[in-house]
Amino acid sequence: MRLSFAVCILGAVATTTLVSASPTKVHALDRHHRFPNASASLARSTQCGTTGSPNLEVEKLISVKVAQLNAVAALNASKAFTSGSSVSNESPCPAGQGQPITYVRMFWHQIVKSKTPEGGLLTNDMFKSQINAVNQLFSDNGIPFRVHLDLQDVEVIVDPRMSQNYVLGGQADIDFKKRLRRGGAADLNVYSVLSISSGHGGYGTYPWFYRDGNDVSKALDGVTLKSDMVGPDREKVKQNRNDGVLGKLLAHEILHWLGLMHTFEGNSCSGEGDHVADTHPQSVAGSECPGPEIEFQKSCPASHNLKHAFDNYDNIMDYTNETCRTKITCGQITRAIAMWKQWRAGK
């Protein structure tokens, strides 16, 4: 629950010690590294690099839009109930489920070293598999997120210099994307490269940056992704790896593009966090899925209304392994819908 362009690398060095239900085990989380059971470089290479600063104007506007969506949904549910309609007023997320399916046009730009797999070239089967993975994640969510990716075109740009150690936000990035980007605010442009200079796996822009009318902001709008993060990857599955094996990083970045923040936004137990009411307060990013040998991470104390405030380990906007990141909450869906209507639809 907080604000920004979504922070992925922290500068804080404080350490939080968490005591589990078992009195003999202590789960310590280092806020500087944030990945206690994996090397920092590997963790960074498979995660998001989206960052930014608080925008109170945006949050004030979107909070009103979210309230309006919820009010309309509640009114419609009440009308359906009193009229004896078969539409249930017990929907877990009426504001989200009452929306028509939104088809998002998608343009993919492959920036490769060479037209080989080693050079970063992706196959048609890989595109199909990746897009199906995102669409399935959205539709199979406990509360279906009615957004469907519709791939329009794929282009290949052979540029050995740009494809490696890609510098996001630099002049070369701006010039490149001014030439390549297609469509308007409602069209998703994805750029795949061999590597990103910051060492991250991907990066997504927020929708409110596009609305400024600035040519640079419009050119940079979209998602940049390392080509080895495109999945599902059958070979990685065989090797029991967790880096890009299921292709969920693209879904994560698209949700940034739709206005969602990290569940640990702001790295604090107080404040607004990701500005979503139904995600738990979380002060550090998750790293691994809970299991027999791994305890539930609890970076914030319980409150009067959250007796078991475990971190959002199963949420797509956290940093846990892909295998357990399967959830998008009703509040997140409603926020994304409000963002879409405000800054992307028809723009």
VOBA-1610 file (N, C-alpha, C; in pm, whole numbers, padded with zeros to 5 digits, always signed):
BEGIN
Met+00082-00121+00000Met+00000+00000+00000Met+00087+00127+00000Arg+00125+00188-00118Arg+00190+00322-00121Arg+00204+00382-00260Leu+00300+00473-00285Leu+00303+00551-00407Leu+00438+00553-00475Ser+00443+00596-00605Ser+00568+00616-00676Ser+00563+00569-00818Phe+00679+00545-00881Phe+00691+00490-01016Phe+00734+00347-00993Ala+00722+00299-00868Ala+00743+00162-00820Ala+00889+00130-00800Val+00932+00125-00676Val+01074+00111-00644Val+01116-00035-00633Cys+01225-00070-00701Cys+01271-00208-00701Cys+01403-00227-00628Ile+01485-00127-00620Ile+01613-00139-00550Ile+01613-00039-00435Leu+01639-00086-00316Leu+01633-00001-00198Leu+01770+00046-00156Gly+01772+00160-00090Gly+01898+00209-00037Gly+01905+00192+00113Ala+01793+00161+00177Ala+01794+00147+00323Ala+01877+00029+00366Val+01945+00043+00479Val+02033-00064+00525Val+01981-00124+00654Ala+01872-00075+00706Ala+01818-00128+00831Ala+01778-00273+00815Thr+01787-00350+00922Thr+01749-00490+00919Thr+01631-00514+01011Thr+01530-00585+00960Thr+01413-00618+01040Thr+01419-00765+01076Thr+01400-00798+01200Thr+01399-00937+01243Thr+01256-00978+01272Leu+01214-01087+01210Leu+01078-01134+01225Leu+01077-01268+01296Val+00990-01281+01393Val+00980-01405+01468Val+00861-01484+01418Ser+00883-01608+01384Ser+00777-01692+01328Ser+00691-01751+01437Ala+00591-01829+01392Ala+00503-01896+01487Ala+00581-01995+01571Ser+00687-02050+01513Ser+00771-02141+01588Ser+00868-02061+01673Pro+00873-02082+01805Pro+00957-01999+01892Pro+01106-02021+01869Thr+01143-02124+01794Thr+01284-02153+01776Thr+01338-02097+01645Lys+01251-02042+01561Lys+01297-01993+01431Lys+01278-01842+01420Val+01378-01777+01363Val+01370-01634+01338Val+01400-01610+01192His+01314-01532+01127His+01333-01500+00986His+01383-01356+00976Ala+01510-01338+00946Ala+01567-01204+00936Ala+01565-01158+00791Leu+01523-01034+00770Leu+01517-00977+00636Leu+01606-00854+00630Asp+01702-00856+00540Asp+01790-00742+00521Asp+01725-00648+00420Arg+01692-00527+00460Arg+01622-00435+00372Arg+01711-00386+00259His+01841-00398+00273His+01929-00349+00167His+01932-00449+00052His+01952-00575+00083His+01959-00676-00023His+01822-00728-00062Arg+01736-00748+00039Arg+01598-00787+00017Arg+01579-00925-00043Phe+01684-00999-00071Phe+01671-01134-00121Phe+01759-01224-00037Pro+01716-01262+00082Pro+01801-01328+00179Pro+01854-01464+00138Asn+01787-01532+00046Asn+01829-01667+00012Asn+01876-01682-00132Ala+01913-01571-00195Ala+01962-01576-00332Ala+02061-01463-00351Ser+02150-01476-00449Ser+02246-01370-00474Ser+02172-01247-00523Ala+02220-01129-00483Ala+02152-01005-00520Ala+02150-00986-00671Ser+02259-01022-00738Ser+02264-01001-00882Ser+02165-01089-00955Leu+02151-01215-00914Leu+02054-01305-00978Leu+01913-01257-00952Ala+01886-01217-00827Ala+01751-01169-00793Ala+01716-01046-00875Arg+01810-00952-00887Arg+01783-00831-00963Arg+01758-00862-01109Ser+01832-00958-01167Ser+01822-00987-01309Ser+01689-01049-01347Thr+01613-01097-01249Thr+01484-01158-01278Thr+01368-01071-01232Gln+01397-00949-01185Gln+01292-00866-01129Gln+01277-00734-01203Cys+01183-00656-01154Cys+01140-00532-01218Cys+01229-00414-01179Gly+01246-00320-01270Gly+01324-00201-01242Gly+01241-00074-01243Thr+01110-00087-01237Thr+01022+00030-01243Thr+01036+00114-01117Thr+01063+00243-01134Thr+01080+00334-01020Thr+01007+00464-01047Gly+01000+00550-00947Gly+00938+00679-00968Gly+00921+00755-00838Ser+00851+00865-00844Ser+00830+00947-00726Ser+00681+00965-00701Pro+00641+00994-00577Pro+00500+01010-00544Pro+00431+01117-00628Asn+00306+01091-00663Asn+00227+01187-00739Asn+00092+01200-00670Leu+00081+01294-00580Leu-00040+01309-00499Leu-00160+01348-00584Glu-00137+01423-00691Glu-00246+01464-00780Glu-00310+01341-00845Val-00226+01250-00891Val-00276+01126-00952Val-00358+01046-00853Glu-00305+01027-00733Glu-00373+00943-00634Glu-00504+01004-00588Lys-00509+01135-00578Lys-00634+01201-00538Lys-00741+01177-00644Leu-00704+01190-00771Leu-00798+01170-00880Leu-00844+01025-00889Ile-00749+00932-00881Ile-00782+00790-00897Ile-00864+00739-00779Ser-00840+00791-00660Ser-00921+00748-00545Ser-01067+00783-00567Val-01094+00896-00631Val-01231+00935-00663Val-01289+00841-00768Lys-01210+00809-00871Lys-01256+00720-00978Lys-01285+00581-00925Val-01201+00532-00835Val-01222+00400-00775Val-01351+00400-00693Ala-01372+00506-00616Ala-01494+00517-00535Ala-01618+00519-00624Gln-01608+00587-00738Gln-01721+00592-00832Gln-01750+00455-00891Leu-01646+00381-00929Leu-01665+00246-00983Leu-01732+00156-00881Asn-01686+00164-00757Asn-01744+00080-00651Asn-01889+00119-00623Ala-01918+00248-00628Ala-02055+00294-00602Ala-02150+00247-00711Val-02108+00258-00836Val-02191+00211-00949Val-02213+00061-00940Ala-02107-00013-00907Ala-02118-00158-00895Ala-02214-00197-00784Ala-02205-00127-00671Ala-02295-00156-00559Ala-02440-00127-00595Leu-02462-00017-00668Leu-02598+00019-00710Leu-02654-00085-00806Asn-02572-00128-00903Asn-02616-00229-00999Asn-02648-00361-00931Ala-02564-00398-00833Ala-02588-00522-00760Ala-02718-00515-00681Ser-02745-00398-00623Ser-02868-00380-00547Ser-02990-00388-00638Lys-02982-00327-00755Lys-03092-00332-00851Lys-03117-00475-00897Ala-03007-00547-00923Ala-03020-00686-00968Ala-03086-00771-00861Phe-03051-00745-00736Phe-03107-00823-00626Phe-03256-00796-00609Thr-03294-00669-00612Thr-03435-00634-00590Thr-03523-00676-00707Ser-03464-00686-00827Ser-03543-00727-00943Ser-03548-00878-00961Gly-03476-00949-00873Gly-03474-01094-00882Gly-03387-01146-00994Ser-03296-01062-01043Ser-03206-01103-01151Ser-03117-01217-01105Ser-03073-01296-01203Ser-02982-01407-01172Ser-02842-01358-01142Val-02816-01230-01171Val-02684-01173-01141Val-02667-01165-00991Ser-02561-01223-00939Ser-02542-01230-00795Ser-02491-01099-00739Asn-02551-01057-00627Asn-02498-00939-00559Asn-02393-00978-00457Glu-02352-01104-00461Glu-02248-01154-00371Glu-02115-01166-00445Ser-02102-01103-00561Ser-01978-01108-00638Ser-01862-01060-00553Pro-01749-01131-00556Pro-01634-01088-00476Pro-01573-00957-00525Cys-01606-00917-00647Cys-01550-00792-00700Cys-01642-00735-00807Pro-01757-00682-00768Pro-01854-00634-00867Pro-01800-00525-00958Ala-01713-00437-00907Ala-01658-00330-00991Ala-01573-00386-01103Gly-01505-00498-01077Gly-01421-00559-01179Gly-01496-00650-01272Gln-01583-00734-01216Gln-01652-00833-01296Gln-01764-00774-01380Gly-01806-00652-01347Gly-01911-00589-01426Gly-01860-00521-01551Gln-01729-00528-01576Gln-01670-00461-01691Gln-01665-00554-01812Pro-01679-00499-01933Pro-01661-00581-02054Pro-01514-00616-02070Ile-01484-00718-02150Ile-01345-00754-02176Ile-01278-00642-02254Thr-01161-00602-02209Thr-01082-00500-02277Thr-00972-00568-02357Tyr-00972-00549-02488Tyr-00869-00605-02574Tyr-00761-00499-02594Val-00640-00532-02551Val-00528-00438-02560Val-00442-00474-02679Arg-00434-00383-02775Arg-00347-00406-02891Arg-00201-00403-02846Met-00125-00499-02897Met+00013-00516-02851Met+00108-00519-02972Phe+00214-00439-02964Phe+00316-00435-03068Phe+00450-00475-03003Trp+00514-00577-03059Trp+00638-00627-03000Trp+00756-00590-03089His+00858-00530-03028His+00979-00489-03099His+01097-00570-03044Gln+01153-00657-03126Gln+01269-00736-03083Gln+01396-00661-03121Ile+01473-00623-03024Ile+01601-00557-03049Ile+01709-00661-03021Val+01769-00715-03126Val+01855-00832-03113Val+01998-00803-03156Lys+02087-00885-03105Lys+02228-00879-03146Lys+02244-00944-03282Ser+02170-01054-03302Ser+02170-01125-03430Ser+02041-01205-03439Lys+02009-01252-03556Lys+01885-01329-03575Lys+01905-01475-03538Thr+01947-01495-03413Thr+01967-01628-03356Thr+01911-01627-03214Pro+01882-01745-03158Pro+01837-01749-03018Pro+01939-01686-02924Glu+02067-01710-02951Glu+02172-01654-02867Glu+02178-01501-02880Gly+02135-01452-02995Gly+02136-01308-03019Gly+02011-01238-02968Gly+01920-01316-02908Gly+01799-01257-02851Gly+01674-01274-02933Leu+01682-01348-03045Leu+01564-01365-03130Leu+01464-01461-03067Leu+01339-01419-03062Leu+01230-01500-03008Leu+01149-01559-03122Thr+01097-01679-03102Thr+01018-01746-03205Thr+00870-01714-03190Asn+00793-01745-03294Asn+00648-01724-03288Asn+00585-01805-03177Asp+00637-01927-03156Asp+00584-02012-03048Asp+00608-01949-02912Met+00722-01882-02896Met+00754-01817-02769Met+00660-01699-02743Phe+00630-01623-02848Phe+00534-01513-02834Phe+00397-01566-02793Lys+00354-01669-02865Lys+00222-01727-02838Lys+00214-01780-02695Ser+00320-01850-02653Ser+00324-01906-02518Ser+00322-01797-02412Gln+00400-01692-02433Gln+00408-01582-02336Gln+00275-01508-02325Ile+00215-01475-02436Ile+00089-01400-02434Ile-00022-01485-02375Asn-00025-01613-02408Asn-00123-01704-02348Asn-00106-01711-02196Ala+00021-01709-02151Ala+00048-01716-02007Ala-00009-01594-01935Val+00008-01476-01994Val-00046-01354-01932Val-00198-01355-01934Asn-00256-01388-02049Asn-00402-01390-02059Asn-00463-01492-01964Gln-00395-01605-01950Gln-00445-01709-01860Gln-00434-01665-01714Leu-00323-01601-01679Leu-00307-01550-01543Leu-00419-01453-01508Phe-00450-01364-01600Phe-00556-01266-01575Phe-00693-01333-01564Ser-00722-01429-01652Ser-00856-01490-01654Ser-00874-01595-01545Asp-00765-01663-01506Asp-00774-01768-01405Asp-00763-01715-01263Asn-00738-01586-01250Asn-00732-01525-01117Asn-00864-01552-01044Gly-00859-01568-00912Gly-00980-01594-00836Gly-01090-01495-00868Ile-01050-01370-00896Ile-01141-01267-00944Ile-01091-01231-01084Pro-01156-01278-01190Pro-01104-01257-01326Pro-01079-01110-01358Phe-00961-01084-01414Phe-00924-00951-01460Phe-00951-00950-01610Arg-01052-00875-01652Arg-01104-00886-01788Arg-01024-00801-01887Val-00894-00833-01898Val-00804-00770-01994Val-00741-00880-02078His-00740-00862-02209His-00690-00965-02299His-00591-00902-02397Leu-00468-00956-02401Leu-00366-00906-02493Leu-00394-00956-02634Asp-00382-00866-02732Asp-00409-00900-02872Asp-00289-00856-02955Leu-00198-00950-02983Leu-00074-00920-03055Leu-00105-00879-03199Gln-00059-00760-03237Gln-00083-00706-03371Gln+00033-00729-03466Asp+00154-00713-03415Asp+00269-00720-03504Asp+00397-00742-03424Val+00494-00806-03488Val+00627-00826-03429Val+00729-00778-03531Glu+00822-00696-03487Glu+00930-00655-03576Glu+01064-00687-03513Val+01164-00709-03598Val+01298-00743-03553Val+01394-00632-03595Ile+01469-00580-03499Ile+01569-00477-03526Ile+01704-00534-03485Val+01793-00553-03580Val+01926-00605-03550Val+02017-00487-03518Asp+02058-00479-03392Asp+02145-00370-03347Asp+02227-00422-03229Pro+02346-00477-03257Pro+02428-00537-03151Pro+02457-00442-03035Arg+02472-00314-03063Arg+02505-00218-02957Arg+02384-00193-02866Met+02269-00167-02925Met+02151-00133-02845Met+02093-00254-02773Ser+02111-00372-02827Ser+02048-00491-02769Ser+02112-00533-02637Gln+02234-00488-02611Gln+02307-00530-02491Gln+02326-00411-02397Asn+02308-00438-02266Asn+02321-00333-02165Asn+02237-00210-02201Tyr+02114-00236-02236Tyr+02022-00132-02279Tyr+02002-00030-02167Val+02024+00097-02197Val+02013+00204-02097Val+01875+00267-02107Leu+01792+00243-02006Leu+01656+00296-02006Leu+01654+00445-01971Gly+01581+00522-02049Gly+01568+00665-02022Gly+01678+00751-02079Gly+01780+00688-02138Gly+01887+00765-02199Gly+01844+00820-02334Gln+01928+00905-02392Gln+01892+00967-02520Gln+01877+00863-02630Ala+01961+00761-02627Ala+01951+00656-02730Ala+01818+00583-02718Asp+01775+00557-02594Asp+01646+00492-02569Asp+01531+00578-02622Ile+01538+00707-02594Ile+01434+00800-02640Ile+01427+00803-02792Asp+01543+00819-02857Asp+01547+00826-03003Asp+01498+00697-03066Phe+01538+00585-03007Phe+01500+00454-03058Phe+01349+00436-03053Lys+01291+00465-02938Lys+01148+00440-02919Lys+01060+00543-02989Lys+01112+00663-03010Lys+01038+00760-03090Lys+01017+00706-03231Arg+01115+00633-03279Arg+01108+00577-03414Arg+01024+00450-03419Leu+01031+00369-03311Leu+00968+00237-03313Leu+00825+00233-03261Arg+00794+00316-03161Arg+00664+00303-03094Arg+00547+00324-03189Arg+00444+00241-03169Arg+00325+00247-03255Arg+00199+00264-03170Gly+00098+00330-03229Gly-00030+00345-03162Gly-00033+00460-03063Gly-00137+00457-02978Gly-00156+00563-02880Gly-00143+00514-02738Ala-00207+00583-02644Ala-00196+00549-02503Ala-00252+00412-02470Ala-00351+00367-02548Ala-00416+00238-02521Ala-00344+00120-02584Asp-00236+00147-02657Asp-00162+00041-02725Asp-00034+00008-02651Leu-00016-00120-02622Leu+00101-00166-02546Leu+00216-00199-02640Asn+00327-00130-02621Asn+00449-00159-02696Asn+00548-00229-02603Val+00596-00345-02646Val+00693-00423-02569Val+00824-00429-02646Tyr+00934-00403-02577Tyr+01067-00405-02638Tyr+01149-00513-02567Ser+01194-00614-02641Ser+01278-00718-02581Ser+01423-00695-02622Val+01513-00706-02523Val+01656-00684-02544Val+01733-00797-02475Leu+01860-00810-02509Leu+01943-00914-02446Leu+01968-00885-02299Ser+01998-00760-02269Ser+02026-00724-02129Ser+01997-00577-02107Ile+01970-00542-01980Ile+01941-00405-01939Ile+02055-00357-01850Ser+02100-00234-01871Ser+02220-00185-01803Ser+02209-00190-01651Ser+02089-00169-01598Ser+02070-00170-01452Ser+02078-00311-01395Gly+02072-00412-01481Gly+02075-00551-01436Gly+01939-00610-01409His+01832-00533-01426His+01698-00582-01400His+01645-00667-01516Gly+01535-00737-01486Gly+01474-00822-01588Gly+01374-00749-01674Gly+01314-00643-01622Gly+01214-00571-01699Gly+01178-00439-01636Tyr+01097-00363-01708Tyr+01062-00227-01667Tyr+00933-00186-01736Gly+00840-00127-01661Gly+00715-00080-01720Gly+00687+00064-01680Thr+00625+00141-01767Thr+00594+00280-01737Thr+00451+00293-01685Tyr+00426+00396-01607Tyr+00293+00421-01552Tyr+00208+00501-01651Pro+00075+00484-01646Pro-00012+00549-01745Pro-00017+00701-01735Trp+00001+00755-01614Trp-00013+00900-01600Trp+00101+00978-01662Phe+00213+00911-01694Phe+00322+00982-01760Phe+00286+01015-01905Tyr+00205+00931-01965Tyr+00166+00953-02105Tyr+00077+01076-02119Arg-00005+01101-02019Arg-00106+01206-02028Arg-00045+01347-02033Asp+00084+01361-02000Asp+00147+01493-01994Asp+00156+01560-02130Gly+00147+01479-02237Gly+00158+01535-02371Gly+00301+01557-02414Asn+00396+01518-02329Asn+00537+01531-02360Asn+00578+01422-02459Asp+00646+01460-02567Asp+00686+01363-02670Asp+00776+01254-02614Val+00862+01291-02520Val+00953+01193-02461Val+00874+01091-02379Ser+00782+01138-02294Ser+00701+01047-02213Ser+00621+00952-02300Lys+00567+01003-02409Lys+00488+00920-02500Lys+00577+00816-02569Ala+00696+00857-02608Ala+00786+00764-02677Ala+00829+00650-02585Leu+00852+00680-02458Leu+00902+00579-02364Leu+00792+00491-02308Asp+00667+00522-02335Asp+00554+00445-02280Asp+00557+00300-02327Gly+00547+00207-02232Gly+00546+00065-02266Gly+00626-00019-02169Val+00667-00135-02216Val+00741-00231-02134Val+00870-00270-02206Thr+00980-00272-02131Thr+01108-00322-02181Thr+01141-00447-02101Leu+01182-00552-02171Leu+01197-00684-02108Leu+01319-00756-02163Lys+01393-00822-02074Lys+01501-00909-02121Lys+01441-01027-02196Ser+01501-01063-02307Ser+01445-01171-02389Ser+01443-01305-02315Asp+01535-01327-02221Asp+01534-01454-02149Asp+01431-01458-02037Met+01355-01350-02020Met+01244-01348-01925Met+01112-01387-01992Val+01116-01407-02123Val+00995-01448-02195Val+00971-01596-02170Gly+00853-01631-02124Gly+00823-01770-02089Gly+00678-01804-02117Pro+00634-01920-02076Pro+00706-02023-01999Pro+00820-02087-02079Asp+00925-02121-02008Asp+01045-02182-02065Asp+01055-02327-02020Arg+01034-02419-02112Arg+01032-02562-02076Arg+01166-02610-02021Glu+01275-02557-02075Glu+01407-02600-02027Glu+01429-02556-01883Lys+01386-02435-01849Lys+01400-02387-01712Lys+01311-02467-01617Val+01194-02508-01667Val+01106-02592-01585Val+01177-02722-01552Lys+01242-02782-01651Lys+01315-02907-01631Lys+01428-02889-01529Gln+01490-02771-01531Gln+01601-02744-01440Gln+01554-02694-01303Asn+01422-02685-01286Asn+01363-02639-01160Asn+01412-02499-01122Arg+01423-02412-01224Arg+01467-02275-01201Arg+01348-02183-01180Asn+01374-02066-01121Asn+01267-01972-01090Asn+01278-01840-01165Asp+01380-01825-01250Asp+01402-01698-01317Asp+01335-01696-01455Gly+01216-01639-01462Gly+01148-01626-01589Gly+01086-01754-01639Val+01080-01856-01554Val+01035-01987-01600Val+00889-01985-01645Leu+00804-01903-01584Leu+00661-01904-01615Leu+00614-01779-01692Gly+00705-01689-01721Gly+00668-01571-01799Gly+00584-01469-01725Lys+00593-01467-01592Lys+00507-01376-01516Lys+00563-01235-01503Leu+00690-01216-01538Leu+00746-01081-01529Leu+00675-00988-01626Leu+00640-01037-01745Leu+00568-00952-01839Leu+00433-00911-01782Ala+00362-01003-01718Ala+00234-00969-01655Ala+00254-00861-01549His+00359-00875-01469His+00394-00778-01365His+00415-00639-01426Glu+00494-00633-01535Glu+00523-00504-01598Glu+00399-00444-01664Ile+00315-00529-01723Ile+00191-00479-01783Ile+00101-00417-01677Leu+00100-00477-01559Leu+00018-00422-01451Leu+00073-00288-01402His+00205-00268-01410His+00260-00133-01387His+00206-00038-01494Trp+00209-00084-01618Trp+00161-00004-01732Trp+00014+00033-01714Leu-00059-00051-01640Leu-00200-00025-01609Leu-00219+00047-01476Gly-00108+00086-01412Gly-00118+00171-01294Gly-00099+00106-01159Leu-00066-00024-01155Leu-00044-00089-01026Leu+00099-00069-00979Met+00117-00066-00848Met+00248-00052-00786Met+00287-00182-00717His+00410-00190-00670His+00453-00305-00592His+00377-00311-00460Thr+00352-00430-00412Thr+00282-00444-00284Thr+00364-00389-00168Phe+00494-00376-00188Phe+00583-00322-00084Phe+00618-00176-00113Glu+00539-00109-00196Glu+00567+00030-00235Glu+00587+00118-00112Gly+00695+00195-00113Gly+00726+00284-00002Gly+00807+00218+00107Asn+00814+00082+00106Asn+00894+00009+00204Asn+00867+00054+00347Ser+00739+00060+00379Ser+00698+00108+00511Ser+00570+00038+00554Cys+00552+00027+00685Cys+00429-00032+00739Cys+00321+00074+00761Ser+00356+00199+00743Ser+00259+00307+00757Ser+00244+00377+00622Gly+00152+00468+00612Gly+00131+00538+00487Gly+00038+00461+00395Glu+00034+00503+00270Glu-00062+00447+00175Glu-00010+00327+00097Gly+00119+00300+00101Gly+00172+00185+00030Gly+00140+00188-00118Asp+00076+00081-00167Asp+00042+00073-00310Asp-00092+00137-00343His-00153+00204-00245His-00282+00272-00263His-00394+00175-00298Val-00383+00053-00250Val-00488-00048-00270Val-00531-00097-00132Ala-00660-00091-00104Ala-00710-00118+00031Ala-00699-00264+00071Asp-00708-00357-00025Asp-00713-00498+00014Asp-00582-00574-00002Thr-00469-00502-00014Thr-00339-00567-00003Thr-00284-00535+00136His-00213-00631+00195His-00161-00612+00330His-00044-00515+00331Pro-00026-00439+00440Pro+00094-00357+00454Pro+00218-00445+00443Gln+00319-00397+00373Gln+00440-00476+00350Gln+00558-00382+00335Ser+00662-00401+00415Ser+00773-00306+00416Ser+00894-00353+00335Val+00898-00479+00296Val+01008-00530+00214Val+00952-00625+00109Ala+01025-00640+00000Ala+00982-00731-00105Ala+00994-00876-00060Gly+00906-00960-00109Gly+00917-01103-00082Gly+01028-01163-00168Ser+01072-01283-00132Ser+01178-01347-00209Ser+01145-01491-00247Glu+01085-01566-00155Glu+01056-01706-00183Glu+00915-01743-00139Cys+00861-01846-00203Cys+00728-01893-00166Cys+00734-01967-00033Pro+00636-01947+00055Pro+00632-02022+00181Pro+00619-02171+00153Gly+00676-02252+00239Gly+00669-02397+00223Gly+00715-02466+00349Pro+00737-02597+00341Pro+00778-02673+00460Pro+00902-02617+00529Glu+00997-02565+00450Glu+01122-02515+00507Glu+01131-02363+00507Ile+01029-02296+00454Ile+01032-02151+00442Ile+00908-02091+00507Glu+00928-02005+00603Glu+00816-01948+00677Glu+00748-01835+00599Phe+00624-01807+00636Phe+00554-01692+00582Phe+00627-01565+00626Gln+00654-01476+00532Gln+00718-01349+00565Gln+00613-01253+00621Lys+00647-01186+00728Lys+00556-01090+00790Lys+00638-00967+00828Ser+00647-00872+00736Ser+00735-00758+00757Ser+00669-00644+00833Cys+00536-00650+00851Cys+00464-00547+00926Cys+00382-00612+01038Pro+00369-00547+01152Pro+00291-00604+01263Pro+00143-00607+01229Ala+00071-00698+01295Ala-00073-00707+01276Ala-00141-00583+01333Ser-00254-00547+01275Ser-00332-00435+01325Ser-00464-00487+01378His-00550-00397+01424His-00677-00440+01482His-00765-00513+01382Asn-00748-00483+01252Asn-00832-00549+01152Asn-00756-00651+01068Leu-00628-00670+01098Leu-00548-00769+01027Leu-00468-00849+01130Lys-00531-00952+01184Lys-00466-01030+01289Lys-00351-01114+01234His-00359-01149+01107His-00254-01230+01045His-00207-01159+00919Ala-00136-01049+00937Ala-00097-00964+00825Ala+00028-01015+00756Phe+00021-01137+00702Phe+00135-01188+00627Phe+00154-01104+00500Asp+00276-01101+00451Asp+00304-01026+00330Asp+00230-01089+00211Asn+00225-01012+00103Asn+00146-01052-00014Asn+00225-01146-00104Tyr+00271-01259-00048Tyr+00361-01349-00119Tyr+00300-01406-00247Asp+00166-01418-00252Asp+00100-01478-00368Asp+00053-01374-00469Asn+00090-01248-00449Asn+00043-01141-00537Asn+00142-01119-00651Ile+00089-01100-00770Ile+00174-01082-00888Ile+00262-00958-00876Met+00226-00863-00789Met+00304-00741-00775Met+00406-00746-00662Asp+00429-00866-00607Asp+00539-00885-00512Asp+00658-00942-00589Tyr+00762-00985-00516Tyr+00884-01035-00579Tyr+00912-01181-00547Thr+00816-01254-00495Thr+00839-01395-00465Thr+00857-01474-00595Asn+00892-01602-00581Asn+00908-01686-00699Asn+00779-01690-00780Glu+00794-01712-00909Glu+00678-01710-00999Glu+00574-01817-00964Thr+00619-01926-00907Thr+00527-02038-00882Thr+00414-02002-00787Cys+00436-01908-00695Cys+00329-01874-00601Cys+00265-01738-00628Arg+00315-01666-00727Arg+00254-01536-00760Arg+00139-01557-00858Thr+00020-01577-00804Thr-00096-01611-00887Thr-00214-01516-00867Lys-00201-01418-00779Lys-00319-01342-00735Lys-00314-01194-00776Ile-00431-01144-00816Ile-00455-01001-00832Ile-00580-00972-00751Thr-00574-00877-00660Thr-00689-00853-00571Thr-00796-00768-00640Cys-00914-00768-00580Cys-01024-00685-00631Cys-00984-00537-00633Gly-00917-00493-00526Gly-00874-00353-00521Gly-00776-00319-00631Gln-00686-00411-00663Gln-00591-00389-00771Gln-00662-00383-00906Ile-00757-00473-00927Ile-00834-00475-01051Ile-00911-00344-01068Thr-00976-00300-00962Thr-01055-00177-00969Thr-00966-00057-00997Arg-00848-00053-00933Arg-00753+00056-00959Arg-00708+00054-01106Ala-00676-00064-01159Ala-00632-00075-01298Ala-00741-00029-01395Ile-00866-00065-01365Ile-00978-00022-01449Ile-00991+00131-01448Ala-00979+00189-01328Ala-00988+00335-01315Ala-00875+00403-01393Met-00754+00347-01384Met-00640+00401-01457Met-00663+00391-01609Trp-00712+00276-01652Trp-00737+00254-01795Trp-00838+00356-01848Lys-00947+00373-01778Lys-01051+00465-01822Lys-01001+00610-01822Gln-00917+00643-01725Gln-00871+00781-01712Gln-00764+00818-01813Trp-00668+00729-01837Trp-00550+00769-01915Trp-00517+00685-02038Arg-00588+00575-02058Arg-00551+00493-02174Arg-00666+00473-02273Ala-00781+00436-02227Ala-00892+00404-02317Ala-00926+00521-02410Gly-00921+00494-02539Gly-00959+00596-02637Gly-00863+00710-02652Lys-00746+00700-02586Lys-00648+00810-02592Lys-00549+00790-02706
//
